[in-house]
Structures are given as C-alpha cells and as structure tokens.
Amino acid sequence: MTVKSPTFQTTRWSLAELYPGHASPEIQAAFDSLEARTAAFESRRAELNPEITQPTFLSFIDQIEAATRELYHVYGFANLWFHEDTQNQAAQSFLARVQQTSANQQNRTLFFSLWWKDLDDPNTERLLSGSGEFRYWLEEMRHFKPHTLTEAEEKIVNIKDLTGSTALQTLYDTITNRYKFQLEVDGERKEFTRDGLMQHVYSPNPDLRERAYHELYRVFTQDGPILGQIYQTLVRDWRNENIDLRNFASPIAVRNLANDIPDAVVDTLIDVTRRNAPLFQRFFSLKAAWLGMKKLRRIDIYAPVVQSSKAFAYEEAVDLILAAFDDFEPDLAAMARRVFDQGHMDSELRPGKSSGAFCATVDPALTPWVLMNFSAKARDVATLAHELGHAVHGMLTAGLPSLTFHPSLPLAETASTFAERLLIDRLLAQETDAEVRRDLLFRQMDDAFATVVRQIFFAAFEREAHLKVNAGASVDDLAELYWETLHEQFGEALEIDEIFKWEWIMVPHIYHVPFYVYAYAFGQLLVLALYQQYKREGQGFKPRYLKILAAGGSAAPAEILAQAGVDIQAPGFWQGGFDDLAEALTALEALPLPG
C-alpha cells in the first residue's frame, strides 16, 4: 500500500469538533453540565464508608470519569485556543475562567480521593479486586497518601495555584510569545517569530548562525531579570507546597512519583548520561574537523556538515512521514492522516502563536490536535513526525477511560521518538546523494544530543537550581550555575559564548512542568533499545510495541516495559543506548574527511 496525501498546505486548526466558540450555547451548556455533575457527586458524600459495596463504589468512579471527560473537552478548547494566539485577550480570559472552574470542581470533589487514601488496607484490597480498568488509577492515588494534606489545606492549595503558579506560567507564555526578532538575511532586514529565527541557527553560514543566536539572546535577556524572578517564584512555590507541606524528600521526587518511576531509576539515568557526556564531546570534535574548524563554538553545534540545506515542501513532508508510518504499520499511517483530514493540525507560522510544537490528546475518543511551526526545513519534517507519533499514541489508547489514557511522562515520548527513527530510515533508504546521506547521519547524532544529553543537563540544572533558590540564590547566581553545567556538558570540546549562561530562561518546560525534561532522555534511550529489537525481529516486534502504546497510563511504566523485555532498574539498560550511539559515532569517524 502506498500512502499519498492530497494536496496539503500549512493551516490553522479547527476547534469546532470541541465547541463552535467560547461564547457558544454549547460551551455554556458544558459549564452548566459540569456544575450539575459536581453537585450530584457532592450530594453522595455520606455514602462513602469502609463497608461501601463494590457497585456503589464503581458508580462514584463512573461519575468521576464522565465529569473528567467533559472537563477535558472544555479545558482542551480553552488551552488550544490560547496557544493559537497567546496575545488574544479573550482567549486569555476564557482560559482563566476554565482554570477557575477546574479548581472549583477539584475542591468540591476532593473528599473522594481523601477518603480513598485514608481507607484501611483490607477494604482497599476488597474494592481494588473488582475495579477493573480503574485499578491502576486507584493504586496510583494511594501512592500519594504520605504526601496528602487535610481537605481544607488541599482546597487552599488548589485555589492558591490559580493566582500563583498557574498565573505566572501564563504570564511567562504571554511575555515570551510576543517577542519579535530582527535579522538581516541575504541583505534584507526581516522580522521573525522565535521559531522562524531559530531556523537560522542550523544555517551553513557561520556568521548568520552567530547573528541569529545573538538576536535571540538580545531579546530574551532584556527581560532576563523578570523571567528569572518568575522562575525563582515558581521554584519557591514548588518547595513551599511539596517539601514543606507535603514532605517529599526532594523537589524531583514529586515528579518521579507522578511518573511512577523510582527515584533511584531517575538518579541512575542522570548519572549514566553525565558519565557519557565525553561521547558527545568527541562527536563535536569530529564535527569541527568536518567543518574545517579547530574547535566548535556553542553557536555551531547544530551546523550542517554540508553546504546546502535541503528544503521540504509541506506536502512532501506529509507524504514522507505517512509513507514511513505505512512501511512500519499501515494502520498507523491511517491514524496520522486523520489529524490532517479532520483539521486538527495548526502548522502555519504567524505572530502570537506559541513557539515550538506539541500534541494535545483531549479525549481518547477524539483525534488529537497538533501544533507546530513549519518553515520547510528538514528539522521541521522530523518535528512533524515526532508530534504525529504522539497523535498516533493517543489514538491507540482510544479504548481506555479518560482517567487512564494519558501515559506517564517517560513513556509519553516513546511513540514520538520511534516515529522520528522511522522517518530517518525512510530518508536514508531513498536518498542517493552522498552529502545528504552524510548530513542525515550527522543529524541523528545532533538529535540524540539534543534529546538525551541536553535534556539531562537541564534536569541536573533544575535539581541544583531548586536547592540554590531555597538558599537565597539570585537570578545572576542561577545564570552562573547554568554556566557551570554547560562547561561540564561540553568540556574542552567547545568554545562557549557567555550569552549562553541565560539559556535556561528560554526553556518553557522548567517553568511549566518542573523536571519534565528527563522524560525526553528516558524516551530516546528506550527507543534505541526498542528499535534494535525491531531491527532484529521485524514483524514479530510490532504487536509487543503496539501493546506498549495502547496501554497508555493503565499500568506502571516498569510493568508495561517489562513486557517488552526492558528492565529500567538496570544501569546497563541505559548504558546500552549510549553504546548504540557510540557505534554510530565510530562509523562517522571512519568516513574520510573532506579535502
């Protein structure tokens, strides 16, 4: 079967499948329904007791499931509408209204989770035994028992977040997404969004790369003290709640428990990656030789090793990705096409739109929505494949409840990273130009650095930054800390311009989801192992892989992966990913240098 797309153009997505608009009768009906559902749930509070029957207990969960699904629809609409234009004041206000509604619903239904966490063990086991597809969700809730506050305190935290951390995160987005960047390209001064500007850091022209980076940092560092203060406040808020009130052992332990990944596994992942930093220092030395430089600058790490940068029309990019998916499994290609066919793709460049890319699975029964900023570069094709991998992952969980379909963060990057590998294999199989093939091979190492080592050093910075902020560190102190992590990361392989000490204020994840970033490294190294299994086993691998994706968040990550023969407790598993990358680097080192 050959997958061929119709003629596609970069577009703005449609949210009509959720609601016609923020002021529509359908939206108001949803708010009214959420209120009615919440009131009905509250009225049953007295039914919760240790002797509750299994059917009555399950009826509570069914009510939670129905309300969660409806809230996801409303929240999904608000969030997607905001990200398509972060300067839209109506969207900002509506998102705030939805966040308030969500916090209100959480507070009024909080009594159920508190009762469940406090239930005695024998009755807990009795109810778990008949909970079916909700068992893991219930078990996960119990994991947080040692860190749960009183009902009154939990309500205060929920309300506080609206005008505290959540408001600051929205403020960060609003500030940084309004930035405009000026850069002279081909003798003409042009204005860019951040994503448009960042395309030039991959330029073969070293002067253009340098000017693009300096413009990026010029604009961001004008607000450096403000963005840094926002980060400090978010870090203090994280500590006040999670360490001082909830008694977590460390700031990162909060994320680890949410991911259901043992602290020791995350420590091992970070430690193994830091020990392998010299592997990529070696790669950057090789790249310097290919570029005819004595030593790379930090500005040059993503420079192509060939002097031409192949552009991809949008339709060509879509065709390539769908064909790569089809080669692996035709059903996955058909799923990915639904994103385009149903108008769930927002791919055009425009002012005010969120930078970067993401995929939002609002409901396991709905096709996910994908946002990206497509500018015809090879990296955009990889990004599109990545986000469509997320979308396919979401569609494969269609049979799960809203309470369990989202995979934990470490597993959330599995399908997306695997999709990128499928794309690269497709490109290598059809590309006959030796220079383009070489560029692809180098780009694989570039991407492995960006996804594994770079993200782990972000996480390492976060761990130290949280400690230092609590000890009174200033914004400048945090910049110096980041400067130190850069030198550990790159060693003597790079010359690093001092502007890069401010790179951390440009990383939205550390503001929005503290310690999210290690999930990228987890996913990349996991995919290296899974992809090797695929190469060895061929068709026999696919059912096992698809089962991992279809599991969503219905079981512990360690349990899901054990079915694929992966032991995340073993340091050797993580080292195996680096050994695979070392083989790829050795192959690159064997190529004759130009000239």
Sequence and secondary structure as in RCSB ss.txt:
>XXXX:A:sequence
MTVKSPTFQTTRWSLAELYPGHASPEIQAAFDSLEARTAAFESRRAELNPEITQPTFLSFIDQIEAATRELYHVY
GFANLWFHEDTQNQAAQSFLARVQQTSANQQNRTLFFSLWWKDLDDPNTERLLSGSGEFRYWLEEMRHFKPHTLT
EAEEKIVNIKDLTGSTALQTLYDTITNRYKFQLEVDGERKEFTRDGLMQHVYSPNPDLRERAYHELYRVFTQDGP
ILGQIYQTLVRDWRNENIDLRNFASPIAVRNLANDIPDAVVDTLIDVTRRNAPLFQRFFSLKAAWLGMKKLRRID
IYAPVVQSSKAFAYEEAVDLILAAFDDFEPDLAAMARRVFDQGHMDSELRPGKSSGAFCATVDPALTPWVLMNFS
AKARDVATLAHELGHAVHGMLTAGLPSLTFHPSLPLAETASTFAERLLIDRLLAQETDAEVRRDLLFRQMDDAFA
TVVRQIFFAAFEREAHLKVNAGASVDDLAELYWETLHEQFGEALEIDEIFKWEWIMVPHIYHVPFYVYAYAFGQL
LVLALYQQYKREGQGFKPRYLKILAAGGSAAPAEILAQAGVDIQAPGFWQGGFDDLAEALTALEALPLPG
>XXXX:A:secstr
               TTT S TTSHHHHHHHHHHHHHHHHHHTTGGG STT  HHHHHHHHHHHHHHHHHHHHHH
HHHHHHHHH TT HHHHHHHHHHHHHHHHHHHHHHHHHHHHHHS HHHHHHHHTT GGGHHHHHHHHHTGGG   
HHHHHHHHHHHHHTHHHHHHHHHHHHTT  EEEEETTEEEEE HHHHHGGGG S HHHHHHHHHHHHHHHHHTHH
HHHHHHHHHHHHHHIIIIIIT  SSHHHHHHHHHT  HHHHHHHHHHHHHTHHHHHHHHHHHHHHTT SSEEGGG
TT  SSS   B  HHHHHHHHHHHHHHH HHHHHHHHHHHHTT EE    TTS SS EEE   TTS  EEE    
SBHHHHHHHHHHHHHHHHHHHTTTS TTT S  HHHHTHHHHHHHHHHHHHHHHH   HHHHHHHHHHHHHHHII
IIIHHHHHHHHHHHHHHHHHTT  HHHHHHHHHHHHHHHHTTSEE  GGGGGGGGG HHHHHSTTTTHHHHHHHH
HHHHHHHHHHHHGGGGHHHHHHHHHTTTSS HHHHHHTTT  TT HHHHHHHHHHHHHHHHHHHTS    
